[in-house]
Amino acid sequence: MFDMFGFMDMADNYGERKVARYEEGVVMVDTCAVTDSDQPYETAVAHPLYNNGDIIIVEMYDDKAASKVGHDKWVKIMTEGELPNELRDVSSNCIATMIRDMDDMIFEKDPE
């Protein structure tokens, strides 16, 4: 089970928690260790066509090796070919699960 205030453990230590980060043009894909979710690693993406450009947690992982593979997968999804029609926020942090229901966690791609 996650710690409701686990996010406080992540303040000011992103450099230590970072697994990988891709930023080019309007696309950001970030993978890092977290302390406020059911799994210890997650990948977030940001793109102006989804969620008003705010981040969406798209995948979570049990270990660092899996997070590296997942990060590369999401860079490819967000940069090669057509973008997905929707992205689902899979975050299990306490705040996200308290303020949203499952339908609110799906972000459709805005018309271009």
C-alpha positions as CSV (number, residue, x, y, z in Angstrom):
1,M,0.0,0.0,0.0
2,F,1.2,3.5,-0.8
3,D,2.0,6.2,1.8
4,M,-0.4,9.1,1.6
5,F,2.4,11.5,2.2
6,G,5.1,9.6,0.3
7,F,5.3,12.5,-2.2
8,M,7.1,14.5,0.5
9,D,10.0,12.0,0.3
10,M,10.5,13.0,-3.3
11,A,11.1,16.7,-2.7
12,D,14.4,18.1,-4.0
13,N,15.9,14.8,-5.0
14,Y,14.8,14.3,-8.6
15,G,18.4,13.9,-9.8
16,E,18.8,10.8,-7.6
17,R,15.4,9.4,-8.6
18,K,15.6,10.0,-12.4
19,V,16.0,6.9,-14.6
20,A,15.7,8.7,-17.9
21,R,14.2,11.8,-19.4
22,Y,13.5,12.7,-23.0
23,E,12.6,16.3,-24.1
24,E,12.4,17.4,-27.6
25,G,10.0,19.9,-29.1
26,V,6.7,19.6,-27.4
27,V,7.2,16.0,-26.1
28,M,8.4,15.1,-22.7
29,V,8.8,11.5,-21.4
30,D,10.1,11.1,-17.9
31,T,10.8,8.0,-15.9
32,C,11.8,8.0,-12.3
33,A,11.6,6.3,-8.9
34,V,8.6,7.4,-6.8
35,T,7.6,6.8,-3.2
36,D,3.9,7.7,-3.3
37,S,2.5,4.8,-5.5
38,D,2.0,1.1,-5.4
39,Q,5.0,0.5,-7.6
40,P,8.4,2.2,-7.2
41,Y,8.9,3.5,-10.7
42,E,6.7,5.3,-13.2
43,T,6.8,6.9,-16.6
44,A,5.0,10.2,-17.3
45,V,4.4,11.9,-20.6
46,A,3.5,15.4,-21.5
47,H,2.2,16.6,-24.9
48,P,0.0,19.6,-25.7
49,L,-2.6,17.3,-27.4
50,Y,-3.4,15.5,-24.1
51,N,-4.5,16.8,-20.8
52,N,-3.8,20.5,-21.7
53,G,-0.1,19.6,-21.9
54,D,0.0,18.4,-18.2
55,I,1.7,15.2,-17.3
56,I,0.0,11.8,-17.5
57,I,1.4,8.8,-15.7
58,V,1.3,6.2,-18.4
59,E,3.1,3.2,-16.9
60,M,4.4,1.9,-13.6
61,Y,7.0,-0.7,-12.9
62,D,8.3,-3.0,-10.2
63,D,12.0,-2.4,-10.8
64,K,14.5,-0.1,-12.5
65,A,15.3,-2.5,-15.4
66,A,11.6,-2.7,-16.4
67,S,11.4,1.1,-16.1
68,K,14.2,1.6,-18.6
69,V,12.5,-0.7,-21.1
70,G,9.2,1.1,-20.5
71,H,10.8,4.5,-20.9
72,D,12.2,3.6,-24.3
73,K,8.8,2.2,-25.3
74,W,7.0,5.5,-24.5
75,V,9.6,7.6,-26.2
76,K,8.9,5.6,-29.3
77,I,5.1,5.8,-28.9
78,M,5.3,9.6,-28.5
79,T,7.7,10.3,-31.3
80,E,7.3,7.7,-34.0
81,G,4.2,7.3,-36.2
82,E,0.7,8.5,-35.3
83,L,0.0,9.4,-31.6
84,P,-2.4,7.3,-29.7
85,N,-6.1,8.3,-29.7
86,E,-6.0,8.4,-25.9
87,L,-3.8,8.0,-22.9
88,R,-4.8,6.5,-19.6
89,D,-3.4,7.9,-16.4
90,V,-2.4,4.8,-14.3
91,S,-1.2,6.6,-11.3
92,S,-1.9,5.0,-8.0
93,N,-0.8,7.8,-5.8
94,C,-3.2,8.7,-3.1
95,I,-4.1,12.1,-4.3
96,A,-4.9,11.0,-7.9
97,T,-7.1,8.1,-6.7
98,M,-9.0,10.3,-4.3
99,I,-9.9,13.1,-6.7
100,R,-10.6,11.2,-9.9
101,D,-12.8,8.3,-11.0
102,M,-11.6,5.9,-13.7
103,D,-13.3,7.9,-16.5
104,D,-11.4,11.0,-15.5
105,M,-8.1,9.1,-16.0
106,I,-8.6,8.8,-19.8
107,F,-7.3,11.7,-21.9
108,E,-8.4,11.7,-25.5
109,K,-6.1,13.3,-28.0
110,D,-7.3,16.8,-28.9
111,P,-8.0,17.4,-32.6
112,E,-4.9,18.8,-34.3
